[in-house]
């Protein structure tokens, strides 16, 4: 099955549990692998690992596997994770 993201949506496959980012807000963060991006997405591509908030995501489950749809917006996408 292929799931295609539209507009500024990013489809993420979660790869780790919630983390708390230390700072003024103590934001909850999850990490995931980008599996699809809409045509309006500019900052990430398929295969990237990103950190995103746990709020503002739409949940999707197919055959017992969880995915999230997140808008390409700095309120939701916290950054790319690069392995050096």
ABEGO torsion letter per residue (X at the ends): XBBBBBEABBBBBBABBBBBBBEAAGBBBBBBBBABBBAABAABBBGBBBBBBABGBBBBBBGGBBBBBBBBBAAABAEBBBBX
